[in-house]
Amino acid sequence: MIKINSLTKRFGDHVAVDNLSFDVSPGEVLGFLGPNGAGKSTTMKMLTGFLTPDGGSASVGGFDIQTQTLQAQQQMGYLPEGAPCYGDMRVKRFLEFIAEVRGFSGAEKHKRVAWAAEQLELGAVMSQSIETLSKGFKRRVGLAQAILHDPSILILDEPTDGLDPNQKYQVRKLIKQLAEGSNKIVVISTHILEEVSAVCTRAVVIAHGRLLADGTPEQLEARSRYHQAVTVALEQPVDSQPLLGLPGVQEIEVRPDGHLLTVIAKPGEVIFPVVGQYAQDHAWPVRELSVERGRLDEVFRRLTAEEAA
């Protein structure tokens, strides 16, 4: 388990992390969300022992990160922001070096390197020096070194930064495979909200170093004004204003061309049946009718805007 209790970090007069507390249990994939400058990377660096907190405490796998740093770090795989690697080393030698640092040698070392390289599809660049790689490949090398020793706790700071859509899919698939059916913990710091829906079982939102929200992606989506909203795709525009008279309907958003309506429900109301029945009774040329779970981006913007205000 990861335990963070009243963690605080200041840089001069700037408070980067402000009395932050939360726990992460085995089996969870936690999305650690926040805008740029929210304190995500600073929290990661304190959690992994690379920065000393000014207040509070953190423990990883039962080991205090300040008094039992090495024991805590042995439980972790860490991909820092920017994936810093030794640029003059070849990929294969770099991964071998990391394996040696982790205590592997001989056949086991080569097995670990081969497995990590296969997971991240690094075979084509194993003989290249890291400084000659694209940003995406450097990121994948950084992720390979993080998983090489099969850690029980994986800390990833912007793991898909710089990757193309195919590579993002591959990395997200790998993260899910690592977490599924195991007691591993994966913490993903990101500002990419689709990452949360794709791989996370829980999300924490921070801004200005403070905790704003904590819950499953579904729980956060339920806080959206678009939760239970009904989207109506039409073959041609219709008069949608009468929908405002239906029970439970709060507002209607209409795309400029009139071919898409979003009917927003009042909090706690389910309006899909009445909207669908109205469309049927009035012979609307409906192409598609669907219910929204809510929009993480809208919740994220509202929470962080309120915090800024």
C-alpha positions in Angstrom: 0.0 0.0 0.0 1.0 3.6 -0.6 0.2 6.0 2.3 0.5 9.7 1.9 -0.3 11.8 5.0 -0.3 15.6 5.0 2.5 15.8 2.5 3.8 19.3 2.0 6.6 20.8 -0.2 7.6 24.4 -0.6 10.1 26.1 -3.0 10.7 29.5 -1.4 7.4 31.2 -1.0 5.7 28.8 -3.5 3.7 25.9 -2.0 3.9 23.2 -4.6 2.2 20.5 -2.5 -0.2 21.6 0.3 -1.1 19.1 3.0 -1.9 16.3 0.6 -3.3 13.0 1.9 -4.5 9.8 0.2 -3.9 6.0 0.2 -3.5 3.6 -2.7 -4.4 -0.1 -2.2 -3.0 -3.2 -4.0 -4.8 -3.8 -7.3 -5.6 -0.2 -8.0 -4.5 1.8 -11.1 -4.6 5.4 -9.8 -4.9 8.3 -12.2 -3.2 11.3 -10.6 -4.7 14.3 -12.4 -4.1 18.0 -12.4 -3.3 20.9 -14.7 0.3 21.8 -15.4 1.9 23.1 -12.2 -0.6 21.4 -9.9 2.1 19.6 -8.0 1.9 16.1 -9.6 5.6 15.6 -10.4 6.7 17.1 -7.1 4.4 14.6 -5.3 5.9 11.8 -7.4 9.4 12.9 -6.6 8.7 12.9 -2.9 6.9 9.5 -3.1 9.9 8.0 -4.8 12.5 9.5 -2.5 14.0 12.1 -4.9 12.7 15.1 -3.0 12.5 15.5 0.8 9.1 16.7 2.1 8.9 19.9 4.2 6.0 18.3 6.1 4.0 15.2 6.4 5.0 11.6 5.5 4.8 8.9 2.9 5.3 5.2 3.0 5.5 2.6 0.2 5.0 -1.1 0.8 5.2 -0.4 4.6 8.5 1.5 4.3 8.8 5.1 5.3 10.2 7.0 2.3 12.5 9.2 4.4 13.8 6.8 7.0 13.7 3.6 4.9 14.4 5.0 1.5 16.2 2.1 -0.1 13.7 -0.5 1.1 10.9 1.6 -0.3 12.6 2.2 -3.6 13.2 -1.5 -4.0 9.5 -2.0 -4.2 9.1 0.5 -7.0 9.5 1.0 -10.7 9.7 4.7 -11.6 9.4 6.6 -14.9 10.2 10.2 -14.2 9.0 13.2 -16.1 10.9 13.5 -19.4 12.2 9.9 -19.1 15.9 10.9 -18.3 18.3 8.2 -19.5 22.0 8.1 -20.2 22.1 9.5 -23.8 25.5 8.1 -24.7 24.6 4.5 -23.8 23.1 2.1 -26.3 19.6 0.9 -25.4 20.7 -2.7 -24.7 23.6 -1.7 -22.5 21.4 0.8 -20.6 18.8 -1.8 -19.8 21.6 -4.3 -18.8 23.0 -1.6 -16.5 19.6 -1.1 -14.9 19.2 -4.8 -14.4 22.6 -5.0 -12.7 21.7 -2.0 -10.4 18.5 -4.0 -9.5 20.7 -7.0 -8.5 20.4 -9.3 -11.6 23.3 -11.0 -13.3 24.0 -13.8 -15.8 21.1 -15.5 -17.5 18.5 -13.8 -15.3 19.8 -10.3 -16.3 19.5 -11.2 -20.0 16.1 -12.6 -19.5 14.8 -9.5 -17.8 16.3 -7.2 -20.5 14.8 -9.3 -23.3 11.4 -9.3 -21.6 11.3 -5.6 -21.0 12.4 -4.9 -24.6 9.8 -7.2 -26.0 7.0 -5.5 -24.0 7.9 -2.1 -25.4 8.9 -3.3 -28.9 12.4 -2.0 -28.7 14.1 -4.7 -30.8 14.8 -2.5 -33.7 16.7 0.1 -31.6 18.6 -2.0 -29.1 21.9 -1.3 -30.7 21.3 2.5 -31.0 22.5 5.1 -28.6 19.7 6.7 -26.6 20.5 10.2 -27.7 19.7 9.3 -31.3 16.2 8.0 -30.5 13.0 9.9 -31.1 11.1 11.3 -28.1 8.6 8.4 -28.3 11.4 5.7 -28.3 13.1 7.4 -25.4 9.9 7.3 -23.4 9.5 3.6 -24.2 13.1 2.9 -23.0 12.3 4.8 -19.8 9.2 2.6 -19.3 11.2 -0.5 -20.1 13.7 0.2 -17.2 10.8 0.9 -14.9 9.1 -2.5 -15.4 12.3 -4.6 -15.9 12.4 -5.9 -12.3 8.6 -6.6 -12.2 8.0 -4.2 -9.3 4.9 -4.4 -7.1 4.5 -0.6 -7.3 4.8 1.3 -10.6 5.0 5.1 -10.5 4.6 6.6 -14.0 4.9 10.4 -14.7 3.2 11.1 -18.0 3.9 7.6 -19.4 2.4 8.3 -22.9 3.9 11.8 -23.4 5.4 12.0 -26.9 3.9 8.7 -28.1 1.8 8.4 -31.3 -1.7 6.9 -31.0 -0.6 3.4 -31.8 2.2 3.6 -29.1 -0.2 5.1 -26.6 -2.6 2.2 -27.2 0.3 -0.3 -26.7 1.5 1.3 -23.4 -2.1 1.5 -22.0 -2.6 -2.2 -22.9 0.7 -3.0 -21.1 -0.3 -1.1 -18.0 -3.6 -2.9 -17.9 -1.9 -6.3 -18.3 0.5 -5.5 -15.5 -2.3 -4.6 -13.2 -4.9 -7.2 -14.0 -5.3 -10.1 -11.7 -2.4 -8.9 -9.4 -1.8 -7.0 -6.2 0.3 -4.5 -8.0 -0.2 -0.8 -7.6 0.1 1.5 -10.6 0.1 5.3 -10.2 -0.1 7.4 -13.4 0.4 11.1 -13.2 -1.2 12.7 -16.3 -3.2 15.6 -17.6 -4.6 13.5 -20.4 -8.1 12.7 -19.3 -8.6 9.9 -21.9 -5.8 8.0 -20.0 -8.1 7.8 -17.0 -11.0 6.3 -18.8 -8.7 3.9 -20.7 -6.7 2.4 -17.8 -7.5 3.7 -14.4 -9.8 2.2 -11.7 -9.6 5.4 -9.6 -8.7 9.0 -10.0 -7.4 11.8 -7.8 -7.6 15.4 -8.9 -5.3 18.1 -7.5 -4.6 21.7 -8.2 -2.2 24.1 -6.4 -1.0 21.1 -4.5 -4.4 20.4 -2.9 -6.8 17.5 -3.2 -10.0 18.4 -5.1 -11.6 15.0 -5.8 -11.1 11.3 -5.3 -13.2 8.5 -6.8 -13.6 6.1 -9.6 -13.9 7.5 -13.1 -17.6 6.7 -13.0 -18.0 8.6 -9.8 -16.2 11.6 -11.2 -18.3 11.5 -14.4 -21.4 11.4 -12.3 -20.4 14.9 -11.0 -20.6 16.3 -14.6 -23.5 18.4 -15.7 -23.7 16.0 -18.6 -24.4 13.0 -16.4 -27.6 11.3 -17.8 -27.7 13.9 -20.6 -29.3 12.5 -23.8 -27.6 13.1 -27.2 -29.8 13.1 -30.2 -28.3 12.9 -33.7 -30.7 13.9 -36.4 -30.9 13.6 -40.2 -32.3 17.1 -40.3 -32.9 19.9 -37.8 -36.1 20.0 -35.7 -37.8 22.4 -33.2 -36.3 21.2 -29.9 -37.6 23.9 -27.6 -40.7 22.0 -26.5 -38.3 19.5 -24.8 -37.8 22.1 -22.1 -41.3 21.4 -20.9 -40.6 17.7 -20.3 -40.1 16.5 -16.7 -36.5 16.4 -15.6 -35.1 18.4 -18.5 -32.9 21.4 -17.5 -31.3 22.7 -20.7 -30.7 22.0 -24.4 -27.5 22.5 -26.3 -27.8 22.6 -30.1 -24.9 22.3 -32.5 -24.9 25.2 -35.0 -26.0 23.0 -37.9 -28.9 21.7 -35.9 -28.1 18.0 -36.5 -27.0 17.3 -32.9 -28.9 18.0 -29.7 -27.7 17.5 -26.1 -30.5 17.4 -23.7 -29.2 18.1 -20.2 -31.0 16.5 -17.2 -31.7 18.1 -13.8 -29.4 16.7 -11.1 -30.6 13.2 -10.2 -33.1 12.9 -13.0 -33.2 10.2 -15.8 -34.7 11.7 -18.9 -33.9 9.2 -21.6 -37.4 7.6 -21.7 -39.3 10.9 -22.0 -36.9 12.3 -24.6 -37.0 9.1 -26.7 -40.8 9.0 -26.4 -41.2 12.6 -27.5 -38.9 12.1 -30.5 -41.0 9.0 -31.5 -44.4 10.7 -31.0 -43.3 13.7 -33.2 -41.6 11.5 -35.8 -38.2 13.1 -35.5 -35.7 11.9 -38.1 -33.4 10.4 -35.4 -30.2 8.7 -36.5 -28.9 8.0 -33.1 -30.1 8.3 -29.5 -27.7 7.8 -26.6 -27.2 8.6 -22.9 -24.0 10.2 -21.6 -22.2 8.9 -18.5 -20.7 12.4 -18.0 -17.6 14.2 -19.2 -14.4 14.1 -17.2 -13.0 17.1 -19.0 -16.0 19.2 -17.9 -15.6 18.0 -14.3 -11.8 18.6 -14.4 -12.3 22.2 -15.8 -14.9 23.1 -13.2 -13.0 21.7 -10.2 -9.7 23.4 -11.2 -11.4 26.7 -12.1 -13.2 26.7 -8.8 -9.9 26.1 -7.0 -8.2 28.9 -9.0 -11.0 31.3 -8.1 
